[in-house]
Amino acid sequence: MKKKEALVVGAGPSGLVAAINLAREGLKVRVFEKENQIGGYPHWHPSAHDTPVGKDLFKYIGIDLWECFKDFSKDFLFVINDEMVEVPIPEGQTPFVCERGGRPTSLDSTLFRIAEKEGVDFVFGKKCTQADLDQAPEVTVLATGLSPEMYEITALPFAVYAGYFGQKEIADQTPKASMFFGGFSKEYGYSSTTNGIYYVLLFSRKEVSEENLAEFKKLVEKYDKIEFDRWKRFMGYTPRTCNLFYKDRYVLSGTLAGVVEPALGFGITGALLSGKISAIAALDRKKGQAEYDRFVGGVPRAIAKKKEPGYFPTPPLVGDVWFDFPTE
């Protein structure tokens, strides 16, 4: 009997988790990835990112990824307005850091190896077009991350996040993280270190001025003891609404589905969770929608808080946003 076909657009964490789960359900899965290799846009990676995860997340998605995540709770800085403060880590929310990109030690490469073992077929250097979507199989998952292309095709409403980042390889292999809050951004900046990669990012809902970037750079140099001759600019696209389906025809996944923890933007955790949900939804829309609503129901409320006068980003209790299983 011929296998039912499935298409996943995007080989980031959410797309890879979706592809692995669909392949395990007996589908013939093909993944389109616009880059020529695994690991996302090379301009952004390799990179390191902090995020709360727990064993129950990996149980839920059906993929053991502990090897990709390292506990940084013993080496963590929290800086508000150039003052280092003590921030207790909520019980059950141990923070971890992981690597993104194309190196063998990255989350992307680990998921890619698992997907290949499950028989997933990859087409690299393939930018999805409207014609591809028109001819796509019944089971199609769109997982294109922060890229603008899918918004151009679908006309989904979006918001733009702008900012700057720096990255370099260092001798120190210790998992570390710092978070920086202050007048330089209505959002925040952070740095993460793992596997010899140091990565720092400042993002904002609006363009970052030269003065604000200079202020942030001074904090990084003071507390992390890292300097960059050149910072790289970035723009990322996120949806204005949270939706699991597009035109009742395609399943959305990851950032495109709005599954990003909204207080501090823990996109990796959301991507892994969303990949599983989108695979469920691709085969059983009613069940998938129920799972999506169960986890994402708190996101609109958290986003609304950002519009309140005097809003200031703070470390979230992740369970209050969209986890209802323990994170430890």
C-alpha positions in Angstrom: 0.0 0.0 0.0 1.3 3.4 -0.9 2.1 5.6 2.0 0.2 8.8 2.6 2.4 11.8 1.8 3.1 14.8 4.0 5.0 18.0 3.4 6.7 20.1 6.0 8.0 23.6 5.0 10.9 24.6 7.2 13.6 22.5 8.8 13.9 24.3 12.1 13.1 22.7 15.4 9.3 22.8 15.0 9.3 21.5 11.5 11.7 18.7 12.4 9.7 17.6 15.4 6.6 17.6 13.2 8.3 15.6 10.5 9.6 13.0 12.9 6.2 12.5 14.5 4.5 12.3 11.1 7.0 9.8 9.8 6.4 7.7 12.9 2.7 7.6 12.1 3.6 5.9 8.8 3.5 8.9 6.4 6.0 9.5 3.7 7.4 12.9 4.8 9.2 15.4 2.7 10.8 18.6 4.1 11.4 21.8 2.1 14.2 24.0 3.5 15.2 27.2 1.7 18.8 27.1 3.1 21.3 24.8 1.5 22.0 22.9 4.8 20.5 22.2 8.2 20.7 24.8 10.8 18.8 27.8 9.6 20.0 31.1 8.2 23.9 31.0 8.5 23.9 34.7 9.2 22.3 34.0 12.6 24.1 30.8 13.6 25.8 29.1 15.3 24.1 30.5 18.3 23.3 29.7 21.9 19.9 30.3 23.6 18.5 29.9 27.1 15.1 28.4 27.8 13.2 26.5 30.5 12.7 22.8 29.6 11.8 19.6 31.5 11.6 15.9 31.0 7.8 16.1 30.5 8.3 18.3 27.5 10.4 15.6 25.8 7.9 12.9 26.9 5.2 14.9 25.2 7.0 15.4 21.9 8.2 11.8 22.0 11.9 12.8 21.3 14.6 12.6 24.0 16.8 15.8 23.4 18.5 16.0 26.8 21.9 15.8 25.2 21.3 19.3 23.6 20.4 21.1 26.8 22.8 22.1 29.6 21.8 23.5 33.0 23.2 27.1 33.5 21.5 27.8 36.9 24.9 27.9 38.7 26.3 30.6 36.3 23.5 33.1 35.7 23.5 36.9 35.8 20.4 39.1 35.9 21.0 42.8 35.3 18.5 45.6 35.7 19.5 49.2 34.9 23.2 48.4 35.3 22.7 46.7 38.7 23.1 43.0 39.2 20.2 41.5 41.2 19.3 38.2 42.7 16.4 36.5 40.9 15.3 33.2 42.5 14.6 30.5 39.9 11.0 29.2 40.4 10.9 25.6 41.6 10.5 23.2 38.8 11.8 25.6 36.2 15.5 24.8 35.9 16.9 26.9 33.1 18.9 25.4 30.3 20.9 26.6 27.3 21.2 24.9 23.9 23.0 25.4 20.6 21.3 26.3 17.3 22.8 26.0 13.9 24.5 23.5 11.7 27.3 22.2 13.9 27.0 18.5 15.0 26.4 19.6 18.6 23.3 21.7 17.8 19.7 21.0 18.4 19.0 21.3 14.7 21.6 18.7 13.7 20.4 16.3 16.5 16.8 16.5 15.2 18.0 16.1 11.6 19.9 12.9 12.5 16.7 11.5 14.1 14.6 12.6 11.2 16.9 10.8 8.7 16.7 7.6 10.8 12.9 7.9 10.6 13.1 8.1 6.8 12.3 11.7 6.3 13.3 13.1 2.9 14.9 16.5 2.7 15.0 19.0 -0.2 17.5 21.7 0.6 17.8 25.0 -1.2 14.1 24.9 -1.9 12.1 28.1 -1.3 8.4 27.3 -1.0 6.2 29.1 -3.5 2.5 29.6 -3.9 2.5 27.0 -6.6 4.1 24.5 -4.1 1.3 25.2 -1.6 -1.4 24.8 -4.3 0.0 21.4 -5.2 0.9 20.3 -1.6 -0.5 17.1 -0.2 -3.5 17.1 2.2 -1.1 16.9 5.2 1.1 20.0 5.0 2.7 21.8 7.9 4.2 25.3 7.6 7.0 25.9 10.0 9.0 28.8 8.6 10.1 30.5 11.8 10.9 34.2 11.8 11.3 34.5 8.0 9.1 36.9 6.0 8.4 34.6 3.0 5.4 32.8 4.3 3.7 36.0 5.4 4.2 37.3 1.9 2.5 34.2 0.5 -0.3 33.9 3.0 -0.9 37.6 3.8 -1.1 36.7 7.5 -0.9 39.8 9.7 2.5 40.1 11.3 4.7 42.3 13.6 8.4 42.9 13.1 11.0 42.6 15.9 14.3 44.4 15.3 17.6 44.3 17.0 21.3 43.4 17.0 23.3 40.4 17.9 26.9 39.2 18.2 28.5 35.7 18.2 31.9 34.2 18.6 33.6 31.0 19.4 35.4 31.0 22.8 37.5 28.6 24.8 35.1 28.4 27.7 32.7 25.4 27.4 30.8 26.3 30.6 27.0 26.8 30.1 26.2 30.4 31.1 23.5 33.0 30.6 22.9 36.7 31.4 19.8 38.8 31.0 19.8 42.6 30.7 16.9 44.9 31.3 16.9 48.7 31.1 15.9 51.8 29.2 17.7 50.6 26.1 14.7 48.5 25.0 11.1 47.9 26.0 12.0 44.2 25.6 15.4 43.0 26.8 18.8 41.6 25.9 20.4 38.3 26.7 23.6 36.3 26.3 24.1 32.5 26.3 27.2 30.3 26.2 27.4 26.6 25.4 29.7 24.3 23.5 32.2 27.1 23.1 29.7 29.4 21.5 29.0 32.9 23.0 25.9 34.6 21.6 24.3 37.9 22.6 21.1 39.4 21.4 19.2 42.7 21.9 15.7 42.9 20.5 13.0 45.5 20.5 9.5 46.1 19.1 11.0 49.1 17.4 14.3 50.0 15.8 17.2 50.2 18.3 18.9 53.6 18.3 22.7 54.0 18.2 22.5 55.4 21.8 20.6 52.4 23.1 22.8 49.9 21.4 25.9 51.7 22.8 24.3 51.4 26.3 23.6 47.7 25.9 27.2 47.1 24.6 28.6 48.7 27.7 26.6 46.3 29.9 27.8 43.3 27.9 31.4 44.4 28.2 31.1 45.1 31.9 29.3 42.0 33.0 30.1 39.3 30.4 33.6 40.7 29.6 33.0 40.3 25.9 33.5 42.9 23.2 32.6 42.9 19.5 34.1 45.0 16.7 30.9 44.7 14.8 27.3 43.9 15.8 24.9 42.3 13.3 21.5 43.7 12.7 18.4 41.4 12.4 14.7 41.6 11.8 12.3 38.8 12.7 8.6 38.4 11.7 6.0 37.1 14.1 2.2 36.8 13.7 -0.2 39.2 15.2 -2.7 36.5 16.1 -2.4 32.9 17.3 -3.7 30.4 14.8 -3.2 26.7 14.2 -4.6 26.5 10.7 -4.4 28.6 7.6 -7.4 28.5 5.2 -8.5 25.2 6.9 -6.0 23.6 4.6 -2.5 24.0 6.1 -1.3 23.5 9.7 0.9 26.2 11.2 3.7 25.4 13.5 6.3 27.2 15.8 6.5 30.9 15.6 4.2 31.0 12.6 1.5 29.6 14.9 2.2 32.1 17.6 3.6 29.5 19.9 6.3 31.7 21.5 6.3 32.3 25.3 5.4 36.0 25.1 7.0 37.5 28.3 10.6 36.7 27.3 10.2 35.0 24.0 11.3 31.4 24.7 10.9 30.3 21.1 12.9 27.0 21.3 10.6 25.5 23.9 7.6 26.7 22.0 9.0 25.3 18.7 9.5 21.8 20.2 6.0 21.8 21.7 4.4 23.2 18.6 6.0 20.6 16.3 4.2 17.8 18.2 0.9 19.7 18.2 1.1 20.4 14.5 1.7 16.7 13.8 -1.3 15.8 15.8 -3.4 18.5 14.1 -2.3 17.3 10.6 -3.9 13.9 11.3 -6.7 14.8 13.6 -7.7 18.5 13.4 -10.2 18.4 16.3 -7.6 16.8 18.7 -4.8 19.1 17.5 -6.9 22.2 18.0 -7.7 21.0 21.6 -4.0 20.5 22.3 -3.2 23.9 20.8 -5.8 25.7 22.9 -4.7 23.8 26.0 -1.1 25.1 25.7 -1.5 28.5 24.0 -4.6 29.8 25.8 -2.5 32.0 28.1 -0.5 33.7 25.3 -3.1 36.4 24.2 -3.5 37.4 27.9 0.2 37.7 28.4 0.5 39.8 25.2 -2.2 42.1 26.3 -0.2 42.8 29.5 2.5 44.3 27.3 0.1 47.0 26.2 -0.7 48.1 29.8 0.9 51.4 31.0 4.1 50.8 32.9 4.7 47.3 31.5 8.2 45.9 32.2 9.3 42.4 31.2 10.0 40.1 34.1 10.9 36.4 34.3 7.7 34.6 33.7 6.3 31.6 35.5 6.2 29.5 32.4 3.3 27.4 33.7 1.2 30.5 33.9 1.6 31.1 30.2 1.2 27.8 28.3 2.6 24.8 30.1 0.1 22.7 32.1 2.6 19.9 32.7 5.5 20.2 35.1 8.7 21.6 33.7 10.9 19.5 35.9 
